Amino acid sequence: MEFLQKIINFQLGNLTMGKLVTTLLIAVICLIVIKLMMRLTENMLQRLRVSATLKGFIRSMAKVIYYFLGVLIVADSLGIPVTSLLAVFSLAGLAFSLAIQGSLSNLASGVTLLVTKPFEVGHFVEVGGISGTVASIGLIYTTLTTPDNKEIFVPNSDISSGKIINYSAEKERRVDVVVTAAYESPVSDVKKALHQAVERTEGIVSEPAPFIRLTDYKESCIEYTVRVWAANADFWNVKFDLLENISKTFEENNVEMTYNHLNVHMIETKNK
């Protein structure tokens, strides 16, 4: 008993063996509680309808917070002033946040994008003047793949602070084509040719119905607008095929597709 009592009363500085054992038990209990809290957090994340990237971020942040609280509890059991420790961590955190201010802005914007979901992976979007297919949405950068197969990393702060155009959000898109014809070409013939071009173009949906109208009188031509609808995946094929078919039907109906020009009329005057 005396030997056991000596071990318990053994001191290392201000720490006794009894306090060390107590602290060790508290540390073990903290680890068990942290594992339980992480399991609870994981179950909650499974119920949230958010991206895997955001789930990973929340999981990491929760782990840091749980371990930080565990360290504070263990430090308090050892007699270390927790308030002083918090002050040190606060100063270190402030200095670190100032050093990575730009990255933190991107991080906050990344979380915003993952929560609000203005676009998803695979969508074709225009952000910050750049158009491309979303390859990945990270916490700092969003990766776009351009039509010419270039990979561009766009900072999330640039995306969230600007205008976002999502071309893939809806199932159908409207194809707008504006053409011009000469004043000498009858309006009825031009509209007939445009209707024929629409009928020959595959991929155009019947509803909403195609829109074909005379829309403006220009200085040297008449402007016509054609609006049709197509499935999102067929947008470019429909637009290019429609342009080719318009050229063919104009030729078949003797419609002149004009361009900006100036007609000069010479008037002959007789000298008296």
Buried (B, 14 or more C-beta within 10 A) or exposed (E): EEEEEEEEEEEEEEEBBEBBEEBEEBBEEBEEBBEEBBEEBEEEBEEEEBBEBBBEBBBEEBBEEBBEBBBBBBBBBBEEEEEEBEEEEEEEEEEEEEEEEEBBBBBBBBBBBBEEEBBEEEBBBBBBEBBBBBBEBBBBBBBBBEEEEEEBEBBBBBBBEEEBEBBBBEEEBEBEBEBBBBEEBEEEBBBBBBBBBBEBBEBBBEEEEBBBEEEEEEEEBBBBBBBBBBBBEBBEBBBEBBBEBBBEBBEEBEBBBBEEEEEEEEEEEEEE
